[in-house]
Amino acid sequence: MSHWNYCTKYIQQYEYYMKRASVLFHIFAGCLLFIAGCGSNVPLKGKVSYSDDGSPVTMGSIYFVSSGHMARSQLNSDGTFVVGSLRERDGLPKGTYLVYLQDTSPVVGTTPSGDPIYQRLVDAKYECETTSGITVEVPAPKGRIEIVVDRHVSKNNKAASTPSD
């Protein structure tokens, strides 16, 4: 084999492996960018309070739902929360979220059969993302949101506050 044929063959092999390495590098870089983009959460803190007097909602959980993503946080006794999605307190990916509350009703007694009796504190519409009417855009200004909800009004209280004709 002549020197020229040997060099040509070597150059062809070198070009083949470099093209292959370049393709693998671009695939690897693309995967890294995809993973980095998917994992870039924005920290989010907030507070839930009542609309009538501004006092905090002192118990329960707050949920954030978007297409393909859900996150939650436990409410602290002062109504504050820090959102976590994959891990506790790790924030949310950028986007628009529907918000709802759960477990805001304390147990106030038990039935004769031992089942718990709950006292509803927050209006029932806030227990589902489709009825709560709360939407949050992430990132939020300064990474904080304030959510204001209505108290539950029992039928007895509602009837008592309605003027009689």
Secondary structure, 3 states (H helix, E strand, C coil): CCHHHHHHHHHHHHHHHHHHHHHHHHHHHHHHHHHHHHCCCECCEEEEEECCCCCECCCCEEEEEECCEEEEEECCCCCEEECECCCCCCCECCEEEEEEEECCCCEEEECCCCCEEECCCECHHHHCCCCCCEEEEECCHHHEEEEEECECCCHHHHHHHCCCC
